[in-house]
């Protein structure tokens, strides 16, 4: 029963994994939950990522990639830059397994460019990117990162030819129709307890129901008798008795015991020292011979390659001179480039001034304003001349009236004088 239950459970798990992988490949509504990172980690272990990626992939040389944990990409890590670089490198490795093309990321690349390249690589592999945004995967953790890794691991397993299959188990050797006399002997997991514990008193626990042995028990208490032969016991005791004696060592703080201890060490040293001295002497002789051979070989090599050494020195001196000339020319180029930039800026400024002046010269707006002002001035002049003419007529009329009135007064005055 237990084996059947385990096989059915493993079959259901395998079926769920296969359906999830098929749904991933179809790109239909994949959900990210708490177990997604754990599934990704198991798939990466199947791909042997710690060997194929962390140690042998060319773009990961010089970086120390630690094994992933079951929650690494679920939450922000202590170093966000390291977490995002780990994700980008792992994604590039998976894309290369899937047959895609993507540039291996560098630790100093722009995260925006790297995220955009990852999205483009997913599109090239015909993977759904509807729920994946560059701003989300740029964080280095979260649902978008888990979704990206899950799709790529499934695609990589598909490229490798890996398939989840239902595990097979051997047939049970137990009788499914066995009779259970005591239902209380069946545990919570459906397994019959082989050993039952009975408590007759507070300090008396005994076991019954041991498989393969009859259930026997004396109901009446009896004295325990030993079944060991006394003579064999005595012989064994005489054998181990010397080893059971406790010998108290003299304390080393006692100066006499300390002197004796040092004397014993000196005797042992005198015995061992001649052999060690001879061995060290032999080693010294071997080292001296090796040094002499090395010195002779060095002298021979120096004599044989003296011409090459002189040539190398001469070439090195020439290279130093070329390097100095290069540095001087490079400095001159930098100075001339700076001067050219300054001249270019002055030229641009002069061109801008010329364009402004040409714009002002070709602008007819001031001329139109002058013409309008002249026409307004002529109109005002005409109005003023009309007013002047009216005033002149009024003044002339008034002068004529005053002259006529004065003539009438004189005539009246003369008439009065005649009368």
C-alpha positions as CSV (number, residue, x, y, z in Angstrom):
1,X,0.0,0.0,0.0
2,X,2.8,2.4,0.8
3,X,4.6,1.6,-2.4
4,X,1.5,2.2,-4.4
5,X,0.8,5.5,-2.7
6,X,4.4,6.6,-3.3
7,X,4.3,5.6,-6.9
8,X,1.0,7.4,-7.5
9,X,2.3,10.6,-5.8
10,X,5.6,10.6,-7.8
11,X,3.6,10.0,-11.0
12,X,1.4,13.0,-10.2
13,X,4.4,15.1,-9.5
14,X,6.0,14.0,-12.8
15,X,2.8,14.7,-14.7
16,X,2.6,18.2,-13.1
17,X,6.2,18.9,-14.1
18,X,5.6,17.7,-17.6
19,X,2.5,19.8,-18.0
20,X,4.3,22.9,-16.5
21,X,7.1,22.4,-19.0
22,X,4.7,22.0,-21.9
23,X,2.8,25.1,-20.8
24,X,6.1,27.0,-20.6
25,X,7.0,26.0,-24.1
26,X,3.6,27.1,-25.3
27,X,3.8,30.4,-23.5
28,X,0.4,30.3,-22.1
29,X,-0.1,32.0,-18.8
30,X,2.7,30.7,-16.7
31,X,2.4,31.6,-13.0
32,X,5.3,32.3,-10.6
33,X,4.9,31.0,-7.1
34,X,7.0,30.1,-4.1
35,X,8.3,26.9,-5.6
36,X,9.4,28.4,-8.9
37,X,13.0,29.1,-7.8
38,X,13.3,25.6,-6.3
39,X,12.2,24.1,-9.7
40,X,14.7,26.3,-11.5
41,X,17.4,25.1,-9.2
42,X,16.6,21.5,-9.8
43,X,16.6,22.0,-13.6
44,X,19.9,23.8,-13.4
45,X,21.3,20.8,-11.5
46,X,20.1,18.5,-14.3
47,X,22.0,20.8,-16.7
48,X,25.1,20.5,-14.4
49,X,25.4,24.3,-14.2
50,X,28.2,24.3,-11.5
51,X,30.5,22.6,-14.0
52,X,29.3,23.7,-17.4
53,X,28.6,27.3,-16.4
54,X,30.4,28.3,-13.2
55,X,33.8,26.7,-14.1
56,X,34.1,26.1,-17.8
57,X,32.0,28.7,-19.6
58,X,34.5,31.2,-21.2
59,X,32.8,34.4,-20.1
60,X,32.7,33.4,-16.4
61,X,36.5,33.0,-16.0
62,X,37.8,35.3,-13.3
63,X,34.4,35.3,-11.4
64,X,33.6,33.2,-8.4
65,X,30.1,31.9,-8.8
66,X,28.7,30.3,-5.6
67,X,26.0,27.6,-5.8
68,X,22.5,29.1,-5.9
69,X,20.1,28.8,-3.0
70,X,16.4,28.1,-3.2
71,X,15.5,31.8,-2.7
72,X,18.4,33.6,-4.4
73,X,16.4,35.3,-7.1
74,X,13.2,35.7,-5.1
75,X,14.3,38.7,-3.0
76,X,17.1,41.3,-3.2
77,X,20.5,40.0,-2.1
78,X,23.1,41.9,-0.1
79,X,25.0,43.0,-3.3
80,X,22.4,43.9,-6.0
81,X,25.1,44.4,-8.7
82,X,26.5,40.9,-8.1
83,X,23.0,39.4,-8.1
84,X,22.1,41.1,-11.4
85,X,25.4,40.1,-13.0
86,X,24.9,36.5,-11.9
87,X,21.4,36.5,-13.5
88,X,22.6,38.1,-16.7
89,X,25.5,35.6,-17.1
90,X,23.3,32.6,-16.3
91,X,20.7,33.8,-18.8
92,X,23.4,34.2,-21.5
93,X,24.6,30.7,-20.8
94,X,21.1,29.3,-21.1
95,X,20.5,31.2,-24.3
96,X,23.6,29.7,-25.8
97,X,22.4,26.2,-24.9
98,X,19.1,26.9,-26.5
99,X,20.9,27.9,-29.8
100,X,20.3,31.6,-29.4
101,X,22.8,34.5,-29.9
102,X,23.6,37.0,-27.2
103,X,26.7,38.9,-26.1
104,X,28.2,37.7,-22.9
105,X,27.7,40.4,-20.3
106,X,30.5,42.3,-18.6
107,X,30.4,43.5,-15.0
108,X,30.6,47.1,-16.2
109,X,28.0,47.0,-18.9
110,X,25.0,49.2,-18.9
111,X,22.1,47.2,-17.2
112,X,19.6,48.8,-19.5
113,X,21.4,47.5,-22.6
114,X,21.9,44.1,-21.1
115,X,18.2,43.8,-20.2
116,X,17.2,44.8,-23.7
117,X,19.5,42.2,-25.2
118,X,18.0,39.5,-23.0
119,X,14.5,40.5,-24.2
120,X,15.6,40.4,-27.8
121,X,17.2,37.0,-27.3
122,X,14.0,35.6,-25.8
123,X,12.1,37.0,-28.9
124,X,14.6,35.3,-31.2
125,X,13.9,32.0,-29.4
126,X,10.1,32.5,-29.9
127,X,9.6,32.6,-26.2
128,X,6.7,34.8,-24.8
129,X,7.9,38.1,-23.4
130,X,4.5,39.7,-22.8
131,X,4.9,39.6,-19.0
132,X,8.6,40.5,-19.0
133,X,9.8,44.1,-19.0
134,X,13.4,45.3,-19.1
135,X,12.8,47.5,-16.1
136,X,11.7,44.5,-14.1
137,X,14.6,42.1,-15.0
138,X,17.0,45.0,-14.4
139,X,16.4,44.6,-10.7
140,X,18.0,41.1,-10.7
141,X,15.2,39.5,-8.7
142,X,11.4,39.1,-8.7
143,X,8.7,37.4,-10.8
144,X,10.1,38.6,-14.2
145,X,13.5,37.1,-13.4
146,X,12.1,33.8,-12.3
147,X,9.8,33.7,-15.3
148,X,12.8,34.3,-17.6
149,X,15.0,31.6,-16.0
150,X,12.1,29.1,-15.9
151,X,11.4,29.4,-19.6
152,X,15.1,29.2,-20.5
153,X,15.7,26.2,-18.4
154,X,12.7,24.4,-19.9
155,X,13.9,25.3,-23.4
156,X,17.5,24.1,-22.5
157,X,16.2,20.8,-21.2
158,X,14.2,20.4,-24.4
159,X,17.4,21.1,-26.5
160,X,19.3,18.6,-24.5
161,X,16.6,16.0,-25.1
162,X,15.7,15.6,-21.5
163,X,12.1,14.5,-20.7
164,X,10.3,13.9,-17.4
165,X,9.1,10.3,-17.3
166,X,6.9,8.5,-14.7
167,X,9.0,6.5,-12.3
168,X,8.5,2.7,-12.2
169,X,8.5,0.7,-9.0
170,X,8.7,-3.1,-8.4
171,X,5.6,-4.9,-7.5
172,X,4.7,-5.2,-3.8
173,X,5.4,-8.5,-2.1
174,X,2.7,-7.9,0.5
175,X,-0.9,-9.3,0.3
176,X,-3.4,-6.5,-0.3
177,X,-6.1,-8.6,1.4
178,X,-4.4,-9.3,4.6
179,X,-6.6,-9.3,7.7
180,X,-6.0,-6.8,10.4
181,X,-7.4,-8.0,13.6
182,X,-6.8,-5.0,15.7
183,X,-7.7,-1.7,13.9
184,X,-5.8,0.3,16.6
185,X,-2.5,-1.2,15.4
186,X,-2.8,0.7,12.1
187,X,-1.0,4.1,12.3
188,X,-1.9,7.4,10.8
189,X,0.0,6.6,7.6
190,X,-1.8,3.3,7.0
191,X,1.3,1.2,8.1
192,X,0.8,-1.6,10.7
193,X,3.0,-1.1,13.7
194,X,5.4,-4.0,14.1
195,X,6.2,-3.3,17.7
196,X,3.6,-2.5,20.3
197,X,4.5,-1.0,23.7
198,X,2.5,-1.9,26.8
199,X,2.9,-0.1,30.1
200,X,2.1,-2.2,33.1
201,X,3.7,0.2,35.6
202,X,5.5,3.5,35.7
203,X,9.0,2.1,35.2
204,X,8.3,-1.2,33.4
205,X,8.3,-1.0,29.5
206,X,8.5,-4.1,27.5
207,X,8.0,-5.0,23.8
208,X,5.9,-7.7,22.2
209,X,5.0,-8.6,18.7
210,X,8.6,-8.9,17.4
211,X,8.4,-10.4,13.9
212,X,9.6,-13.9,13.7
213,X,9.4,-14.7,17.5
214,X,6.5,-16.1,19.5
215,X,4.8,-14.0,22.0
216,X,5.8,-15.4,25.4
217,X,5.8,-13.9,28.9
218,X,6.0,-15.3,32.4
219,X,3.1,-13.9,34.4
220,X,4.9,-14.7,37.7
221,X,8.1,-12.8,38.6
222,X,11.2,-14.9,39.1
223,X,14.9,-14.3,40.1
224,X,17.2,-13.5,37.2
225,X,19.9,-16.1,36.9
226,X,23.1,-15.7,34.9
227,X,23.9,-18.1,32.0
228,X,27.7,-17.3,31.9
229,X,30.3,-19.8,33.0
230,X,32.1,-18.5,36.1
231,X,35.4,-20.0,35.1
232,X,35.3,-18.3,31.7
233,X,34.3,-15.0,33.3
234,X,37.3,-15.3,35.8
235,X,39.8,-16.0,32.9
236,X,38.5,-13.0,31.0
237,X,38.8,-10.8,34.1
238,X,42.4,-11.9,34.7
239,X,43.2,-11.0,31.0
240,X,41.8,-7.4,31.1
241,X,42.6,-6.6,34.8
242,X,46.0,-5.1,34.1
243,X,44.5,-2.8,31.5
244,X,42.0,-1.5,34.0
245,X,44.5,-0.3,36.5
246,X,44.8,3.5,36.8
247,X,48.4,4.7,36.9
248,X,48.8,8.2,38.1
249,X,51.5,10.1,36.3
250,X,54.0,12.2,38.2
251,X,53.4,15.9,37.9
252,X,55.8,17.7,35.7
253,X,56.1,20.6,38.1
254,X,58.2,18.4,40.3
255,X,61.8,19.4,39.3
256,X,63.1,15.9,39.8
257,X,60.5,14.3,37.6
258,X,61.1,17.1,35.1
259,X,64.9,16.4,35.0
260,X,64.2,12.7,34.5
261,X,61.8,13.5,31.7
262,X,64.4,15.8,30.0
263,X,67.1,13.1,30.4
264,X,64.9,10.6,28.7
265,X,64.2,13.0,25.9
266,X,67.9,13.7,25.5
267,X,68.7,9.9,25.3
268,X,66.0,9.5,22.6
269,X,67.4,12.5,20.8
270,X,71.0,11.1,20.9
271,X,69.7,7.8,19.5
272,X,67.8,9.5,16.6
273,X,70.2,12.4,15.9
274,X,73.0,10.4,14.0
275,X,70.5,9.0,11.4
276,X,68.8,12.4,11.0
277,X,72.2,14.1,10.7
278,X,73.3,11.7,8.0
279,X,70.1,12.2,6.1
280,X,70.3,16.0,6.3
281,X,74.0,15.8,5.2
282,X,72.9,13.7,2.1
283,X,70.2,16.2,1.3
284,X,72.7,19.0,1.6
285,X,75.1,17.3,-0.8
286,X,72.3,16.7,-3.3
287,X,71.2,20.4,-3.1
288,X,74.8,21.6,-3.6
289,X,75.2,19.3,-6.6
290,X,71.9,20.6,-8.0
291,X,73.0,24.2,-7.5
292,X,76.3,23.6,-9.2
293,X,74.6,22.0,-12.2
294,X,72.2,25.0,-12.4
295,X,75.0,27.5,-12.2
296,X,76.9,25.6,-15.0
297,X,73.8,25.4,-17.1
298,X,73.2,29.2,-16.6
299,X,76.8,29.9,-17.6
300,X,76.4,27.7,-20.7
301,X,73.1,29.4,-21.6
302,X,74.5,32.9,-21.1
303,X,77.4,32.0,-23.4
304,X,75.2,30.5,-26.1
305,X,72.6,33.2,-26.1
306,X,74.9,36.2,-25.6
307,X,74.2,37.5,-29.1
308,X,70.5,37.1,-28.7
309,X,70.7,38.9,-25.3
310,X,72.6,41.8,-26.9
311,X,70.1,42.0,-29.7
312,X,67.3,42.0,-27.2
313,X,68.8,44.8,-25.3
314,X,69.4,46.8,-28.5
315,X,65.8,46.2,-29.6
316,X,64.6,47.1,-26.2
317,X,66.5,50.4,-26.3
318,X,65.1,51.1,-29.8
319,X,61.6,50.3,-28.5
320,X,62.2,52.8,-25.6
321,X,63.2,55.5,-28.1
322,X,60.1,54.7,-30.3
323,X,58.0,54.8,-27.2
324,X,59.3,58.3,-26.3
325,X,58.8,59.5,-29.8
326,X,55.3,58.1,-29.7
327,X,54.6,59.8,-26.4
328,X,55.9,63.1,-27.8
329,X,53.9,62.8,-31.0
330,X,50.9,61.8,-29.0
331,X,51.2,64.9,-26.8
332,X,51.6,67.1,-29.9
333,X,48.5,65.5,-31.5
334,X,46.6,66.2,-28.3
335,X,47.7,69.8,-28.3
336,X,46.8,70.3,-31.9
337,X,43.5,68.5,-31.4
338,X,42.7,70.9,-28.5
339,X,43.7,73.9,-30.7
340,X,41.5,72.5,-33.6
341,X,38.6,72.2,-31.2
342,X,39.1,75.8,-30.1
343,X,39.3,77.0,-33.7
344,X,36.2,74.9,-34.6
345,X,34.3,76.5,-31.8
346,X,35.3,80.0,-32.9
347,X,34.3,79.2,-36.5
348,X,30.9,78.0,-35.3
349,X,30.4,81.1,-33.3
350,X,31.4,83.3,-36.3
351,X,29.0,81.4,-38.6
352,X,26.2,81.9,-36.1
353,X,26.9,85.7,-36.0
354,X,26.9,85.8,-39.8
355,X,23.6,83.9,-39.9
356,X,22.1,86.3,-37.4
357,X,23.2,89.3,-39.4
358,X,21.9,87.9,-42.7
359,X,18.6,87.2,-41.0
360,X,18.4,90.8,-39.8
361,X,19.3,92.2,-43.2
362,X,16.8,90.1,-45.1
363,X,14.0,90.9,-42.6
364,X,11.5,93.4,-44.2
365,X,9.6,94.0,-41.1
366,X,11.4,97.3,-40.2
367,X,10.7,98.6,-43.7
368,X,7.0,97.8,-43.5
369,X,7.0,99.6,-40.1
370,X,8.6,102.7,-41.7
371,X,6.2,102.7,-44.6
372,X,3.3,102.5,-42.2
373,X,4.7,105.3,-40.1
374,X,5.1,107.5,-43.2
375,X,1.5,106.9,-44.3
376,X,0.3,107.7,-40.8
377,X,2.4,110.9,-40.8
378,X,1.0,112.0,-44.2
379,X,-2.5,111.4,-42.9
380,X,-1.8,113.4,-39.8
381,X,-0.2,116.2,-42.0
382,X,-3.4,116.4,-44.1
383,X,-5.5,116.6,-41.1
384,X,-3.3,119.3,-39.6
385,X,-3.4,121.3,-42.9
386,X,-7.2,121.1,-43.0
387,X,-7.4,122.3,-39.4
388,X,-4.9,125.2,-40.2
389,X,-7.1,126.2,-43.2
390,X,-10.2,126.2,-41.1
391,X,-8.5,128.3,-38.5
392,X,-7.1,130.8,-41.1
393,X,-10.7,131.1,-42.5
394,X,-12.1,131.7,-39.1
395,X,-9.4,134.3,-38.3
396,X,-9.9,136.1,-41.6
397,X,-13.6,136.1,-41.2
398,X,-13.3,137.6,-37.7
399,X,-10.9,140.2,-39.0
400,X,-13.3,141.2,-41.8
401,X,-16.1,141.5,-39.3
402,X,-14.1,143.6,-36.9
403,X,-13.1,145.9,-39.8
404,X,-16.7,146.2,-40.9
405,X,-17.8,147.0,-37.4
406,X,-15.1,149.7,-37.1
407,X,-16.2,151.3,-40.3
408,X,-19.8,151.4,-39.1
409,X,-18.8,153.1,-35.9
410,X,-16.8,155.7,-37.8
411,X,-19.7,156.4,-40.1
412,X,-22.1,156.7,-37.1
413,X,-19.7,159.0,-35.5
414,X,-19.5,161.2,-38.5
415,X,-23.2,161.4,-38.9
416,X,-23.6,162.5,-35.3
417,X,-21.0,165.2,-35.8
418,X,-22.8,166.6,-38.8
419,X,-26.0,166.7,-37.0
